[in-house]
Amino acid sequence: MRIEEDDTDIGDDLRLYHQDALFTGEVVYRDAEDRVISLVHYVAGITSGPQLEWYSDGSRKREGTSKRGDAVGEWRSWHANGQLSECVLFSQSGEYLRRQRWDRGGNLTVDKSYPDHGEAN
């Protein structure tokens, strides 16, 4: 199910509700000019699944996946000029594994790994 942000409420438990029930599905967020700027997936009122954001001109801003409210896997962000600005890798439990950042010109400015945050085997 896909609904608009205006059709949702945040409960006292900080979960997302639609028609007084915990929401599972996709919520569309729009800017003041009614352009879609974000699509967020929820399961039982908690972000879970693909998360997509765009600048008002329609170019990519950020994308990644969440699981039970935590960022997991690879998340990417872009500068407004379309250049990749950040790539962050999270474990399946939401811990940082690696972070890379680039300036607007495409030059790598940060490249950091978090070896103590890997998955336990």
GROMACS elastic network, one bead per residue, 0.5 to 0.9 nm:
[ bonds ]
;  ai    aj funct       b0    kb
    1    24     6  0.74287   500
    1    26     6  0.62219   500
    1    27     6  0.85667   500
    2    25     6  0.58867   500
    2    27     6  0.57573   500
    2    28     6  0.71672   500
    2    41     6  0.89774   500
    3     6     6  0.83488   500
    3     7     6  0.66746   500
    3     8     6  0.81361   500
    3    18     6  0.87019   500
    3    25     6  0.78450   500
    3    26     6  0.63953   500
    3    27     6  0.50733   500
    3    28     6  0.61668   500
    4     7     6  0.55203   500
    4     8     6  0.73731   500
    4    26     6  0.84972   500
    4    27     6  0.54906   500
    4    29     6  0.64878   500
    4    30     6  0.83217   500
    5     8     6  0.54891   500
    5     9     6  0.83816   500
    5    27     6  0.58180   500
    5    28     6  0.57445   500
    5    29     6  0.54571   500
    5    30     6  0.78857   500
    6     9     6  0.80182   500
    6    29     6  0.84553   500
    7    17     6  0.86278   500
    7    18     6  0.63017   500
    7    19     6  0.78079   500
    7    27     6  0.89140   500
    8    16     6  0.65595   500
    8    17     6  0.55185   500
    8    19     6  0.75568   500
    8    20     6  0.89402   500
    8    23     6  0.83027   500
    8    27     6  0.84159   500
    9    15     6  0.83147   500
    9    16     6  0.57941   500
    9    17     6  0.50710   500
    9    18     6  0.64463   500
    9    19     6  0.84500   500
    9    20     6  0.82424   500
   10    13     6  0.77791   500
   10    14     6  0.55959   500
   10    15     6  0.55824   500
   10    17     6  0.60310   500
   10    18     6  0.89718   500
   10    45     6  0.86504   500
   11    14     6  0.51236   500
   11    15     6  0.55057   500
   11    16     6  0.63779   500
   11    17     6  0.66891   500
   11    22     6  0.89938   500
   12    15     6  0.75211   500
   13    16     6  0.87340   500
   14    45     6  0.83537   500
   14    46     6  0.85031   500
   15    22     6  0.71285   500
   15    23     6  0.83613   500
   15    44     6  0.77749   500
   15    46     6  0.57451   500
   15    47     6  0.87896   500
   16    21     6  0.84601   500
   16    22     6  0.60457   500
   16    23     6  0.59239   500
   16    24     6  0.87780   500
   16    42     6  0.79286   500
   16    44     6  0.77823   500
   16    46     6  0.66091   500
   16    47     6  0.87106   500
   17    20     6  0.57602   500
   17    21     6  0.52398   500
   17    23     6  0.50490   500
   17    24     6  0.87933   500
   17    44     6  0.84757   500
   17    45     6  0.61261   500
   18    21     6  0.54311   500
   18    22     6  0.63577   500
   18    23     6  0.55051   500
   18    24     6  0.88640   500
   18    45     6  0.88101   500
   19    22     6  0.83666   500
   19    23     6  0.85654   500
   20    23     6  0.87728   500
   21    44     6  0.85898   500
   21    45     6  0.85188   500
   22    43     6  0.80882   500
   22    44     6  0.50406   500
   22    46     6  0.85981   500
   23    26     6  0.87067   500
   23    42     6  0.65831   500
   23    43     6  0.65049   500
   23    44     6  0.53240   500
   23    46     6  0.81015   500
   24    41     6  0.74735   500
   24    42     6  0.50270   500
   24    44     6  0.52310   500
   24    45     6  0.62427   500
   24    46     6  0.82313   500
   25    40     6  0.83152   500
   25    41     6  0.55619   500
   25    42     6  0.53295   500
   25    43     6  0.65640   500
   25    44     6  0.87238   500
   25    45     6  0.88742   500
   26    39     6  0.64647   500
   26    40     6  0.54853   500
   26    42     6  0.62161   500
   27    38     6  0.80908   500
   27    39     6  0.56841   500
   27    40     6  0.52835   500
   27    41     6  0.63952   500
   27    42     6  0.77710   500
   28    36     6  0.67148   500
   28    37     6  0.78684   500
   28    38     6  0.60295   500
   28    40     6  0.68193   500
   29    34     6  0.87876   500
   29    35     6  0.83585   500
   29    36     6  0.58759   500
   29    37     6  0.58434   500
   29    39     6  0.63060   500
   29    40     6  0.80509   500
   30    33     6  0.76132   500
   30    34     6  0.51833   500
   30    35     6  0.51482   500
   30    37     6  0.52622   500
   30    38     6  0.68898   500
   31    34     6  0.52228   500
   31    35     6  0.54644   500
   31    36     6  0.66302   500
   31    37     6  0.63238   500
   31    56     6  0.72824   500
   32    35     6  0.74869   500
   33    56     6  0.86833   500
   34    37     6  0.87931   500
   35    56     6  0.66478   500
   35    57     6  0.85967   500
   35    58     6  0.82529   500
   36    39     6  0.77525   500
   36    53     6  0.85193   500
   36    54     6  0.75785   500
   36    55     6  0.89828   500
   36    56     6  0.77514   500
   36    58     6  0.80962   500
   37    52     6  0.81529   500
   37    53     6  0.54587   500
   37    55     6  0.62559   500
   37    56     6  0.63345   500
   37    58     6  0.75647   500
   37    61     6  0.88410   500
   38    51     6  0.75082   500
   38    52     6  0.54398   500
   38    54     6  0.62021   500
   38    55     6  0.89420   500
   39    50     6  0.80160   500
   39    51     6  0.60001   500
   39    52     6  0.52146   500
   39    53     6  0.65877   500
   40    47     6  0.70082   500
   40    48     6  0.81889   500
   40    49     6  0.77402   500
   40    50     6  0.66128   500
   40    52     6  0.64802   500
   40    53     6  0.84888   500
   41    46     6  0.82842   500
   41    47     6  0.57238   500
   41    48     6  0.56365   500
   41    49     6  0.53318   500
   41    50     6  0.59842   500
   41    51     6  0.63767   500
   41    65     6  0.89778   500
   41    66     6  0.85538   500
   42    45     6  0.55725   500
   42    46     6  0.51252   500
   42    49     6  0.69002   500
   42    68     6  0.86007   500
   42    69     6  0.87763   500
   43    46     6  0.53784   500
   43    47     6  0.63324   500
   43    48     6  0.57174   500
   43    49     6  0.81395   500
   43    67     6  0.89925   500
   43    68     6  0.76487   500
   44    47     6  0.84468   500
   44    48     6  0.89357   500
   45    48     6  0.88479   500
   46    67     6  0.84920   500
   46    68     6  0.59863   500
   46    69     6  0.56284   500
   47    50     6  0.86975   500
   47    51     6  0.82580   500
   47    65     6  0.88765   500
   47    66     6  0.62110   500
   47    67     6  0.67988   500
   47    68     6  0.60955   500
   47    70     6  0.78240   500
   48    51     6  0.82032   500
   48    65     6  0.70283   500
   48    68     6  0.52833   500
   48    69     6  0.60511   500
   48    70     6  0.78910   500
   48    71     6  0.87298   500
   49    64     6  0.82884   500
   49    65     6  0.51268   500
   49    66     6  0.51966   500
   49    67     6  0.61997   500
   49    68     6  0.85943   500
   50    63     6  0.73842   500
   50    64     6  0.58778   500
   50    66     6  0.65814   500
   51    62     6  0.79477   500
   51    63     6  0.55707   500
   51    64     6  0.53642   500
   51    65     6  0.56277   500
   51    66     6  0.71629   500
   52    60     6  0.81383   500
   52    61     6  0.79031   500
   52    62     6  0.59669   500
   52    64     6  0.67845   500
   52    65     6  0.86073   500
   53    59     6  0.88113   500
   53    60     6  0.64026   500
   53    61     6  0.52810   500
   53    62     6  0.50043   500
   53    63     6  0.62456   500
   54    57     6  0.76495   500
   54    58     6  0.55145   500
   54    59     6  0.54748   500
   54    62     6  0.67807   500
   54    63     6  0.88345   500
   55    58     6  0.54105   500
   55    59     6  0.54505   500
   55    60     6  0.62457   500
   55    61     6  0.56354   500
   55    62     6  0.89945   500
   55    80     6  0.71292   500
   56    59     6  0.74475   500
   57    60     6  0.89553   500
   58    61     6  0.87221   500
   59    78     6  0.87561   500
   59    80     6  0.75446   500
   59    81     6  0.86423   500
   59    82     6  0.70418   500
   60    63     6  0.78894   500
   60    77     6  0.77372   500
   60    78     6  0.64923   500
   60    79     6  0.86129   500
   60    80     6  0.81519   500
   60    82     6  0.72601   500
   61    76     6  0.81983   500
   61    77     6  0.54644   500
   61    78     6  0.50372   500
   61    79     6  0.69706   500
   61    80     6  0.72261   500
   61    82     6  0.82712   500
   62    75     6  0.72572   500
   62    76     6  0.55229   500
   62    78     6  0.63564   500
   63    74     6  0.84484   500
   63    75     6  0.56559   500
   63    76     6  0.54498   500
   63    77     6  0.66228   500
   64    71     6  0.73478   500
   64    72     6  0.75813   500
   64    73     6  0.73150   500
   64    74     6  0.60284   500
   64    76     6  0.64947   500
   64    77     6  0.89203   500
   65    70     6  0.84495   500
   65    71     6  0.60109   500
   65    72     6  0.57669   500
   65    73     6  0.66567   500
   65    74     6  0.74245   500
   65    75     6  0.70859   500
   66    69     6  0.58494   500
   66    70     6  0.51571   500
   66    72     6  0.53502   500
   66    73     6  0.81209   500
   66    94     6  0.83679   500
   67    70     6  0.52420   500
   67    71     6  0.64347   500
   67    72     6  0.64580   500
   67    92     6  0.79724   500
   67    93     6  0.82321   500
   67    94     6  0.81796   500
   68    71     6  0.85739   500
   69    94     6  0.89148   500
   70    92     6  0.86183   500
   70    93     6  0.72243   500
   70    94     6  0.52088   500
   70    95     6  0.86593   500
   71    74     6  0.83982   500
   71    75     6  0.77946   500
   71    89     6  0.89338   500
   71    90     6  0.65563   500
   71    91     6  0.83762   500
   71    92     6  0.81853   500
   71    93     6  0.81769   500
   71    94     6  0.52770   500
   71    95     6  0.81875   500
   72    75     6  0.77885   500
   72    89     6  0.73232   500
   72    91     6  0.56987   500
   72    92     6  0.51915   500
   72    93     6  0.68092   500
   72    94     6  0.51575   500
   72    95     6  0.78663   500
   72    96     6  0.88875   500
   73    88     6  0.80907   500
   73    89     6  0.54424   500
   73    91     6  0.60549   500
   73    92     6  0.65427   500
   73    94     6  0.81001   500
   74    87     6  0.68332   500
   74    88     6  0.56969   500
   74    90     6  0.62932   500
   74    91     6  0.88925   500
   75    86     6  0.79600   500
   75    87     6  0.56819   500
   75    88     6  0.51965   500
   75    89     6  0.63951   500
   75    90     6  0.79426   500
   76    84     6  0.74040   500
   76    85     6  0.76361   500
   76    86     6  0.56155   500
   76    88     6  0.65243   500
   76    89     6  0.88710   500
   77    83     6  0.88325   500
   77    84     6  0.61214   500
   77    85     6  0.54474   500
   77    86     6  0.50478   500
   77    87     6  0.65472   500
   77    88     6  0.88188   500
   78    81     6  0.77502   500
   78    82     6  0.57581   500
   78    83     6  0.55443   500
   78    86     6  0.67424   500
   78   104     6  0.89068   500
   79    82     6  0.54673   500
   79    83     6  0.53397   500
   79    84     6  0.61580   500
   79    85     6  0.54171   500
   79    86     6  0.87084   500
   79   103     6  0.82253   500
   79   104     6  0.63239   500
   80    83     6  0.73806   500
   80   104     6  0.85325   500
   81    84     6  0.88758   500
   81   104     6  0.72692   500
   82    85     6  0.86061   500
   82   104     6  0.85462   500
   83   102     6  0.81291   500
   83   103     6  0.81401   500
   83   104     6  0.60999   500
   83   105     6  0.72000   500
   83   106     6  0.62814   500
   84    87     6  0.78007   500
   84   101     6  0.80520   500
   84   102     6  0.66273   500
   84   103     6  0.82593   500
   84   104     6  0.78953   500
   84   106     6  0.70652   500
   85   100     6  0.82336   500
   85   101     6  0.54627   500
   85   103     6  0.62349   500
   85   104     6  0.69811   500
   85   106     6  0.77364   500
   85   108     6  0.89067   500
   86    99     6  0.72898   500
   86   100     6  0.55549   500
   86   102     6  0.62085   500
   86   103     6  0.89151   500
   86   110     6  0.89414   500
   87    98     6  0.80752   500
   87    99     6  0.59144   500
   87   100     6  0.52177   500
   87   101     6  0.65137   500
   87   102     6  0.88619   500
   88    96     6  0.74195   500
   88    97     6  0.75947   500
   88    98     6  0.56852   500
   88   100     6  0.63356   500
   88   101     6  0.85407   500
   89    95     6  0.85112   500
   89    96     6  0.62564   500
   89    97     6  0.53749   500
   89    98     6  0.50796   500
   89    99     6  0.64479   500
   89   100     6  0.88859   500
   90    93     6  0.76335   500
   90    94     6  0.53568   500
   90    95     6  0.52668   500
   90    97     6  0.52947   500
   90    98     6  0.71883   500
   90    99     6  0.89659   500
   90   117     6  0.89427   500
   90   118     6  0.88267   500
   91    94     6  0.51461   500
   91    95     6  0.51694   500
   91    96     6  0.64861   500
   91    97     6  0.63428   500
   91   117     6  0.77113   500
   91   118     6  0.65320   500
   91   119     6  0.64667   500
   92    95     6  0.75273   500
   92   119     6  0.76232   500
   93   119     6  0.78531   500
   95   114     6  0.88013   500
   95   117     6  0.58770   500
   95   118     6  0.75015   500
   95   119     6  0.86352   500
   96    99     6  0.75735   500
   96   113     6  0.80669   500
   96   114     6  0.62706   500
   96   115     6  0.88811   500
   96   117     6  0.62919   500
   96   118     6  0.80691   500
   97   112     6  0.84814   500
   97   113     6  0.57210   500
   97   115     6  0.65441   500
   97   116     6  0.82439   500
   97   117     6  0.59973   500
   97   118     6  0.63297   500
   98   111     6  0.74191   500
   98   112     6  0.56234   500
   98   114     6  0.58045   500
   98   115     6  0.83343   500
   99   110     6  0.71565   500
   99   111     6  0.58127   500
   99   112     6  0.52653   500
   99   113     6  0.64091   500
   99   114     6  0.83506   500
  100   108     6  0.72549   500
  100   109     6  0.75007   500
  100   110     6  0.51144   500
  100   112     6  0.64492   500
  100   113     6  0.86890   500
  101   107     6  0.83688   500
  101   108     6  0.58616   500
  101   109     6  0.55265   500
  101   111     6  0.67369   500
  102   105     6  0.75643   500
  102   106     6  0.53944   500
  102   107     6  0.51513   500
  102   109     6  0.52872   500
  102   110     6  0.70397   500
  103   106     6  0.54233   500
  103   107     6  0.54344   500
  103   108     6  0.66646   500
  103   109     6  0.66029   500
  104   107     6  0.74918   500
  108   111     6  0.73383   500
  113   116     6  0.89644   500
  114   117     6  0.57017   500
  114   118     6  0.75790   500
  115   118     6  0.59637   500
  116   119     6  0.89500   500
  117   120     6  0.87000   500
